[in-house]
Amino acid sequence: MASGQNRSSNSLVVPQASQALDQLKYEVAQELGIQIPQDGYYGNMVTRDTGTIGGNITRRLVQIAEQQLAGQFK
């Protein structure tokens, strides 16, 4: 598979969110001290690092959603 192609069957509900999710990915990786490849090819990254980034992104998205829901019910 060529660099930059994505085999994932996941699709964004809001396609415009792609840029914000990419930014979040870089922020989380930087906080964890993990270097994201500049060429966009993740094949040489350690699986543990990519999993750590994904897990922390999920944790942060859940936290944001919880904060928004808590604000709606006050």
C-alpha positions as CSV (number, residue, x, y, z in Angstrom):
1,M,0.0,0.0,0.0
2,A,1.4,3.4,-0.9
3,S,2.1,6.1,1.6
4,G,-0.8,8.3,2.5
5,Q,-3.5,5.8,1.6
6,N,-5.9,4.7,4.3
7,R,-7.5,1.2,4.4
8,S,-9.7,2.1,7.4
9,S,-13.4,1.6,6.9
10,N,-14.1,4.3,9.5
11,S,-15.6,7.5,8.2
12,L,-16.2,10.8,9.9
13,V,-19.7,11.8,10.6
14,V,-18.6,15.4,10.2
15,P,-15.9,15.4,7.4
16,Q,-14.9,18.9,8.3
17,A,-13.6,17.5,11.7
18,S,-10.7,15.8,9.9
19,Q,-8.3,18.8,10.4
20,A,-9.2,19.2,14.0
21,L,-8.7,15.5,14.7
22,D,-5.3,15.6,13.0
23,Q,-4.3,18.6,15.1
24,L,-5.4,16.7,18.2
25,K,-3.3,13.7,17.1
26,Y,-0.2,15.9,16.9
27,E,-0.9,17.6,20.2
28,V,-1.3,14.3,22.0
29,A,1.8,12.8,20.4
30,Q,3.8,15.9,21.4
31,E,2.6,15.7,25.0
32,L,3.6,12.0,25.1
33,G,7.0,12.7,23.5
34,I,6.2,10.6,20.5
35,Q,7.6,11.7,17.1
36,I,5.0,11.6,14.3
37,P,6.6,10.8,10.9
38,Q,6.6,13.9,8.6
39,D,5.9,11.8,5.5
40,G,2.6,10.5,7.0
41,Y,3.8,6.9,6.8
42,Y,3.2,5.2,10.2
43,G,4.5,1.7,9.1
44,N,7.8,2.3,10.9
45,M,6.2,3.4,14.2
46,V,6.0,1.0,17.1
47,T,2.5,-0.3,17.6
48,R,2.6,0.6,21.3
49,D,3.2,4.3,20.4
50,T,0.3,4.4,17.9
51,G,-2.0,2.7,20.3
52,T,-1.0,5.1,23.1
53,I,-1.8,8.1,20.8
54,G,-5.1,6.6,19.8
55,G,-6.1,5.8,23.4
56,N,-5.2,9.3,24.7
57,I,-7.1,10.9,21.8
58,T,-10.2,8.8,22.7
59,R,-9.8,9.7,26.4
60,R,-9.6,13.4,25.6
61,L,-12.6,13.2,23.2
62,V,-14.7,11.5,25.9
63,Q,-13.6,14.1,28.4
64,I,-14.7,17.0,26.1
65,A,-18.0,15.3,25.5
66,E,-18.6,14.8,29.2
67,Q,-17.8,18.5,29.8
68,Q,-20.2,19.6,27.1
69,L,-23.0,17.3,28.4
70,A,-22.4,18.6,32.0
71,G,-22.8,22.2,30.7
72,Q,-26.1,21.3,29.0
73,F,-27.7,20.0,32.1
74,K,-26.9,22.8,34.5
